[in-house]
Amino acid sequence: MSALRKVLVVDDDAVVGKSFNRVLSAKKGYVVTTVENAQEALKQMREQSFDVVFTDIKMPGMDGVELAERVKASQPWTPVVIITGYGTTENENRAKAAGVSDFVRKPLSPEMIEESAVHALRASVAAPVAQAVVAPAEQVQLEAVAQESRIKNVALFLAAPFIGLAYAVMLPLVGFAMLAWTAWKAMNANPVAAKVLATAKNVALFVAAPFIGLVYAVSLPFVGMVMLATVAGKALLGNKQIA
């Protein structure tokens, strides 16, 4: 190991703490802290961080299962291993519900101590350490945003030909309007020219009418499709959130 692993052992039997300290010595890559009750363990965890916690079940005051619950509630990434010589089904079920990593039964052998430490540390590395937990409501919101984005992308993909055709029709009309505006400004001062310009304007509107109709014909399906996609997307997202 490249760095020393910090181990907290909680047991009112001093022999157990000494056994852990002897087996998981600095040569093995561990630093062991031993305490005799859960209150002292919580105090130690407020003052420093530990890579793994071993705790007996039957202790004066707070038992080991309640300690495991407290540890997992405040530091869910810290593996907790239950040491027990008085295991019951009820205690084991409580400990599993709290999220303990393993159970080690007395009497303890050096192999059991070392293997349980390695196993607990491997389990903690396999899980993302201090991973941010996404609340269910936030998860639904993220999925809704992603779904809405996918709907918009599909709508834009389907609308792309219509948009291109609309640009192809509109650009000549815009150029024609700019040219007519320039001519109107130049000829407005001359009454005869103004009359000619009015006639030209009417002719231009007559000529442009088919193009204007085509623009409407192209734009209306596109607008309708966007509105339909929006309504369908909102309905889909609403159903997904209800589910």
KAWOJO-V382059 format. One record per helix or strand. SS is the DSSP state (H for helix, E for strand). FROM is the first residue (numbers start at 1). TO is the last residue. If there is no record, write none. Layout:
SS_FROM_TO + SS_FROM_TO
//
This chain:
E_5_10 + H_14_23 + H_26_28 + E_30_35 + H_38_47 + E_52_56 + H_64_74 + E_79_84 + H_89_98 + E_102_105 + H_110_126 + H_136_187 + H_191_242
//
